[in-house]
Amino acid sequence: MSTVYKLPRGAYLDDAWFRREQEALIGRTWTLVASTDELPDPGDYVAAVVADAPILVVRGEAGELRAFHNLCRHRGMVMLEGAGNVGTSIDCVYHQWRYDLDGALRVVPQRKEQFPRLDPACWGLLPAALDVWQGMVFVHPDPSAPSLHSYLGVIPDALGSFRPGLLTQVAHDLIDARCNWKLFVENHVDVYHLWYLHEETLGDFDHTQFSHETVDGHWVSYEPLRAPRFDEARLAAGTRAITHLDERDRTGISALLAFPNLMFATSAEFFATYRAVPVAPDRSVIDLRIRAEPGADAEALLKSLHSFISEDIAACEAVQRGMRSPRFSVGPLARTHERPITRFHDRVLAALADP
């Protein structure tokens, strides 16, 4: 298989291409939106947007998690923003239609006079699909979507000894990136840049022993430390090693991609996810979540992750600026180190061609 850059400039600049991706790719994918740590009590909720679909996750009275389209059935108003606790009902402030935590329509003001034929059973909140994997809450706009397990494919097995569900989400950060979301993903699967862009931040690792493969569009990798043994002193100040890891995962790091835009990074002291959220053709938000041992220093871990993510964002932003030039072009790609980019492009093009 040849290693070439298959997407045109328009894939990173054009509104029409961006809209097609939102509809045919991002909107048809399971999306990580929360940690179970954020939803401990009945009435707790998290509001998110998947492509153009506002989605609401809420914990019910019996402790179950449900997902709904965050739209009042009366006039389609988005009812909740951010995160919090709604108490015992989900209320629309516009006309005070009220829904139970299970989505059933409970109250319609002036119902007898203004809606004499309305059947509340027909006007509950529209459901979305929800599943939990290793303490992470995923949603899909289509309530009959293929299972989360089938979507994740090779990812769970590629975690090695990591069990994120035994960890706690200790930090959550949203990072603005003035680049197309695909540039950030391409950077994530690009092995070639590790020697140069991250010469200091990832210099402890032996890139010559970097192993990686692409399976059904997902990408998994591992590389060991240069030093053959784990040394507690190399951890970020204030952090602690994850206790359940085997020696392989204590002395190496993994980077993974769940196609199209959910990335993972693991180290002896953290399990991190960072989702490249498309905002515009030339803007993304990196939704970073860090899981670690309870009590781990969140600020120290954020500093550690930001050290290399900021380098990645700066490089992607510079490429995005370059794409505006009429002389912009992409040269030859590294035969093996950049081959995952070609395979990522193949999967994007296939998804956009799928009716």
N, C-alpha and C positions, 0 to 999 in steps of 0.2 A: 504494500500500500504506500503510495507517495504521500509525502508530508507537504501540504500546500494550504494556503490561506484561501478559503472558499467563499467567504461572505464579502459582498461589495460594500463600498463606503456607505451606501444608502442604508444598510442594515444598522448603522450607528448614528445616522443623521436625520433620517426621514420620519416624519410623523406617521405616514401611512404604514411603513414597516413596523413602527412601534405599536400602532393600534392592532395590527395583525398578530403580533406576538402576544399582546395582552389577551386577545380573544382565543387564539388557537393554541397557545402554549402555557403562559402563566396561569390563565384562568381555568386550565384543565389539569392542574397539578395539585397534589397534596402540599399544603403549606404549613410550616411550623409557625404557630402564633403565640404560644404561651408555655409556661412550665406549670405543672400541677402545684408547685410551691406558691404560685400567685393566686390560686383559686381554692383556698382551704375550706371555706365556709359556705353554707347555703346562701344564695343571692350574690355571691362573688361573680364578677364578670370581667371579660376582656373583649374589647371591640377591635377588629382588625379589618383590613381591606385586602382582598385577593383579586388581583387585576382590578376590575371595576366593581367587584361585588363586596359591599360592606357585610361583614360576617360578625355575629355575636356568639361568644361562648359563655355559658352561664352554668353555675352549679345549682342543681335542684334541691328541693327540700329533703330528699332521701339520700343526697350526696352524689347523685349521678351528674355527669357532665353532658351537656347538649350543645349543639350548634344550630343557629338559625340565621337566615338572612336578616340583617339588621334594618328592616324596613317595616314601618307600620302598614298594615293591610288596607288602611283607609285611604291615605293619600301618598303612600310610599316614602314618608319622611324617615331619614336615618334617626333612630331614637337615642342611641347611646354613643358616647365617645370615650376613648381612653380605657380606664379600668377603675373598678370600685365595687360597691355593693348596692344592689337595688332593693334590698329588703325582701318582700314576699311577692313582688309583681314587677313587670316591665311596663312602664308607662310612657305613652307618647304625649309630650307636652303640648302638641299642636291642638288636638281636640279631646285629649284625655281618654283615648282608647287605651284599655289596660289588658295586659296578658299575664297569665300565670307563668311560673318559671318553667313549666313544661310546654309553653308556647300557645296554650289554649286561650282563646279570646274570652275574657271575663266580663268586662264592662264596656258598654257603648253608651255614652251620655245621650239622653233624649231618644233612646232607641225606639220606644213605642210610638212616639209621635213622628220621628223623622226617618226611621228605618223599620217600618212595620213588618216587612217580609224578610228581614235579615236573619239568617240562621247562623248563630255564633260558631257552630261546629264546622262551618265551611270557611271560616275566616281567621283561623289561627296563624301564627307565624310560620313562614315557609321554612322547612328544615334544610340544613346542610349536613354533610357527612362529618363525623368527628371520630378520631381514634387517638389513643395514647400509646406511645412507645418510649420505654425507658424514662418515664417522668416528663416527656415532652408531648405537648398537645398539638395535634395536626388537624386541619380542617380542609374540606374540599367543597366547592360550591354546589356540586352535584350530589344529592343525597344517595344516589345509586351508583356512585363512582366505584371502580375496582378497589379492592382493599388496600389499606396502607401497607400491609405486609408485602403484597405483590408489587407495589410501587417501589419500596425500599430495596428490593432485590438483594444484591450482593453486600449492601452496606452493613447490616448487622453482623455478618460473619467477619467482615474486614476490621471490626473493632478490636479483635484480639481479646485480651483479658479485661478491657474496659467495660464497666457496667454503669452507664450514666445514671440509671435509676437509683443507684445507691448513693449518689451525690446530691448536692443541693445547688440550686441556681443562686449564685452569690453576687452576680453582676449582670446588668442588662444595659446596653448602650446603643444609641442610634447615631451613626456617623455619616455625615453628608459626603457624597462623592460626586464631583462634577464630571461624570463620565457615564457612558452607556454601561448598563449592567453586564453585558456580555464581555466587555473588556476586563472587568474584574474577575469574571469566571475564567477567562482565557489566561489571565495572569496566575490564577490559583493552580491551574493544571500545567503551567509552563515550568519545566524542570530547569531549563537552560539559565534562567535569571538568578537562581539561588546562589551561584558562585559570586555574583557581581552586585546585584541590588541589595542583597542581604549578607554581604561579606562579614559584617560585624554582628548583626542581630541574630543570624543563624549560623555563625561561624563555628560553633561547637560541634556541628554535625558533619558526617562524612558523606558528602554529596556523591562521591564516586560509588557508594554502595546503595544509592537510591533505587528502589524497586517500585514499579507502578504498572497498572494495567487498566484498560477501559472495558467495562462489561455492561452491555445494554445501555450505553450512554452514561452510566455512572463511572466514576474514576476513583481508584483507591491507590494509596502509596504508603511507603514506610522507608525511613532511613535511620541508621544508628548514630549514636554519639561517636566522636573520634576516640574518646577514652573508652576502654572496654568495660569499665565498671561504673555503677551509679555512685554519684557523689552528692550528698545532701547539700553541700556548699554551693552547688551550681544553681540551685533553685532561687527564684526571685525572693528578695527579702520579704519576710512576713508570710510567705506561703509554706505549704507543707505537702509532702508527697502523698499521693493517693494510696491508701493502704492495701487495696485489694489487687493491685497490678502484679503481673509476673515480671520476671527480669527483663524480658524482651521489651515490654512497654515502658519499663522504668528507665531504660537506656536508649530509647529512640523516640521518634515522633512520627505521627501519621498525619496525612492530609487526604481528605476525601471530598468527593462531590456527588451529591444526589441530584441528578439532572432534573431541572435545568439550572437552579440557582441557589441551592442550599449546600453550603460548604462546612466542613468539619476540620478542626485541628486538635490534635491530642498531644499531651506531654505528661511528664511524670506528675505534675501538680494541677493539671486542668483538663477538662473536656469542653471544647468551645464549638459553638455553631455560629456561623455568620451568613445571613441570607442577603443576597444582592437584590434589593427591592427596586424594580423599575419605576421611575417617577416621570421621566421624560426621555426623549432620545439621547440627551446629553447629561442626564442627571440620575443618580441612584441614591438610595439610602442603604447603608450596611447595618443590618439588624444583628448586633452581636450579643450573644448570651454565653455566659461562662458558668460551668458547673464544676464544683470542687468539694473537698471535704468540708463539713459544717465548721464554721468559724474561720475559714481561710480569709486572708486579707484581700478584700475585693479590690481595693485601690492598687495594691501591688500587682494583682493579676491583670487588671485593666492596663496598667502601665506596660506589663510584659507583652500583652497582645497588641497594644497600640504601637509598640516599637517596630514591628514588622508590617502591620496592616497599614500604618501611615506611609510607609515606604511604597507599598503596593498601590495605594490610592494615588500618591503623587505621580508615579509612573503612568498609571492609567489615565489620569487627567492630562498628562503631557501628550500621550498618544491621541486622546480625544481632540486636543487643540490642533495637533498635526493633521488630523483628518479634514479639517476645514480648508487646508491648502489645496489648490488645484493641482499641485505637483505631488500630492501624497500618493504613495504606493507601498506595498508590502513586498519585501524581498524574499529570498529563499529562507525556509524554516529549517531549524536543526532537525536532522534525520529522525532521531528517536526522542530527544528531549522536548520537542515541540509537537510531536505527533498527536498527543491528546487534544491539541487545539483543532486539528483537522477532524478528528472524530467528534468533537463537540459540535463543530459546524455541520457535520453530516446529520447529527441528531436534530439540530435546530431546523435545518432545511426540510428534513422528513416530517417534522411536526407541523411546519407551516404548509406543507403540501397535503397533509391529511385533512380531508373535508370535515 
